[in-house]
Amino acid sequence: MSSELFERIRNGERAAVATALNLLDARDRPTRERAVPLLSELARGDHETRVRVGLTGAPGAGKSTLLDALTAALRARDLSIGIIAVDPSSQHSGGALLADRIRTGRAAGDDRVFFRSMAARGRLGGLAAATRAGLDVLAAAYDWVVVETVGVGQSEVEVADLVDTLVYVAQPGAGDILQYMKAGVLELPDVFAVNKADLGLPAERTAQELRRGLAVGATDAGGWRPPVLLIAASEDRGINALVDAILAHRAAVTPAARRARRRAGDERFVRTELLQRYGSFGLAAIGGAEGLATQLAAATDLAPLAQVARIGEAIETALRSA
């Protein structure tokens, strides 16, 4: 089943993409684990030409409007796009509260645009475990893959681990540079977009504050200094400049560096998932941090969720025999 589904996904078949995402986002663990063989095939695929972008920022910054404008700009360049929006979870159903709200209205009915909401599942500001695997599915089918986060808590930290370029959307009057620095906002994004530039002076002031804060920081190893762009998503102003900035950042980072960034994020994800499932006592059963490192080294050909499943089996076996 996984090989057939993999080929259909690679061919950009929407129904196949939806089937894979449904498996990953299922609430029951047995259903999710049916997708593990597929994820391992995806992990071994060559999707380096795909552009992975994270879109984050405080609620109200206009991320959804920007996502709609970005989608239109990419389609104008004849590029396909897959989108995952991580939404708050319903307390009753566990599903995404906002579900498939209209974020990409102009792309309605476009076969080369795929949109999916996924629930945060109680992880305030964080990403659902299925989001990481979902991006791998979309990267096999679409030219660009974008994940839009809830925009609070640890979302910036988590999404930076699984995308190649992190875009932070700031809104005018959100606070002075000290507040940005205290929140750690300046450390992770690769591109800053100050939205609602049509407001004039407040937007320009926010952009100046961000530029001043970034000027005292060091560039990354590749010499990249995050640009601060003024955009007005509701008017499609500055959107092509944003696309160009994302592509410029991608060109400034080597494929090896991109892979290393994702690999480090994958390892953090696996450790976190195992700790949540089995606790420190469970990890101690396989030798603690050293034993986990050995297990990870032996499972580099597997997708992160597949690594969680395999190492989880080793933990359960060790606990039963203890």
C-alpha positions, -999 to +999 in steps of 0.1 A: +000+000+000+027+025+010+046+022-023+015+027-044+005+057-022+040+071-024+039+071-062+005+087-063+018+114-039+049+120-061+026+125-091+007+152-072-025+133-068-046+153-044-066+123-032-034+105-023-020+135-004-053+138+015-053+101+024-018+103+038-026+134+059-057+117+072-037+088+084-011+111+101-037+133+118-059+104+131-065+105+168-058+068+174-022+056+174-028+024+154-042+044+125-013+069+126+012+040+126-002+026+094+015+056+077+050+047+091+062+027+061+051+055+038+070+081+059+102+060+056+098+060+018+093+097+019+124+101+041+145+084+015+131+104-014+150+133-030+130+164-024+158+190-021+143+211-049+112+218-027+111+251-008+100+247+028+088+278+046+075+285+081+051+314+086+048+326+122+040+357+142+016+369+169-022+365+164-036+395+145-004+401+124-022+392+092-006+358+086-037+344+069-040+374+045-003+371+038-007+334+031-034+341+005-013+368-012+018+345-011-002+317-027-014+340-055+022+352-061+036+317-063+008+305-087+016+336-109+051+320-112+035+287-122+046+270-089+025+246-069+020+250-032+010+228-003+000+244+030-005+232+065-021+255+090-017+245+126-048+256+145-060+255+181-077+223+191-113+218+200-117+207+236-144+182+226-133+167+193-096+174+194-098+186+158-088+220+144-111+247+158-108+269+127-109+239+104-106+248+067-112+285+072-106+306+041-069+315+041-063+310+004-096+323-011-082+332-045-068+297-049-102+280-044-106+253-070-069+254-081-056+218-083-021+229-078-028+244-043-035+221-014-046+234+020-050+215+052-057+226+088-042+204+116-049+206+153-023+217+177-037+189+201-032+209+233+004+219+226+000+257+232+018+274+204+034+242+194+032+219+164+012+188+163+034+157+158+016+150+125+027+184+111+063+173+107+053+142+088+027+162+069+053+185+055+073+155+042+041+144+024+035+178+008+072+182-001+069+151-023+040+166-042+044+204-044+071+229-053+066+250-022+055+238+012+043+264+038+034+258+075+015+285+093+016+283+130-007+293+159+019+321+166+023+318+204+044+298+228+071+276+212+058+277+176+088+297+164+112+272+180+095+241+167+088+253+131+124+265+127+134+229+131+115+216+101+116+243+075+144+259+054+133+295+058+114+309+088+094+341+081+082+361+111+052+384+104+052+414+126+024+439+130+029+477+135+029+489+170+035+455+185+061+469+209+096+482+210+127+462+203+133+453+239+100+433+238+111+415+207+145+406+223+129+394+255+106+371+235+136+357+216+119+367+184+151+380+168+171+348+171+153+324+148+136+339+118+155+342+085+132+369+071+110+395+088+079+409+072+062+439+088+027+436+075+001+464+072+026+488+056-005+508+044-007+522+080+024+542+072+045+555+100+037+528+126+048+501+102+079+520+093+088+525+130+083+488+137+106+479+108+132+504+120+131+488+155+136+454+141+165+465+119+182+481+149+179+450+169+192+428+141+221+451+135+237+442+169+234+405+162+258+383+143+251+369+108+248+332+105+276+309+094+266+315+057+268+353+062+231+358+060+216+388+078+177+386+080+161+413+059+132+433+072+105+439+046+075+462+046+045+446+031+008+452+028-007+417+022-042+430+018-030+451-012-005+424-025+022+450-019+057+437-013+048+400-018+071+394-047+099+410-027+091+385+000+092+355-024+126+368-037+140+371-001+130+336+007+147+324-025+178+345-017+180+329+018+177+295+002+205+302-022+227+314+007+224+281+026+240+250+013+220+218+009+242+201+035+234+229+060+197+225+053+198+188+059+218+192+091+192+217+104+164+193+097+183+164+111+190+182+144+153+191+146+142+155+139+164+143+168+149+168+192+114+158+181+121+121+186+136+127+221+106+149+231+080+124+218+097+095+236+100+115+269+063+123+266+053+087+261+077+069+284+093+095+307+129+094+319+124+060+334+115+046+300+146+061+284+168+048+312+156+013+303+176+016+270+206+033+285+195+069+289+209+096+266+238+074+254+215+045+246+191+068+228+219+082+207+229+047+197+193+039+187+190+071+167+223+064+149+209+030+139+177+045+125+189+073+103+171+059+073+137+062+090+114+091+092+111+107+127+077+091+135+091+057+124+121+063+147+097+070+175+078+037+168+110+016+165+127+030+196+094+029+215+093-008+208+128-012+222+118+007+253+087-014+259+107-046+254+134-035+279+107-025+304+090-059+301+122-078+307+133-056+336 
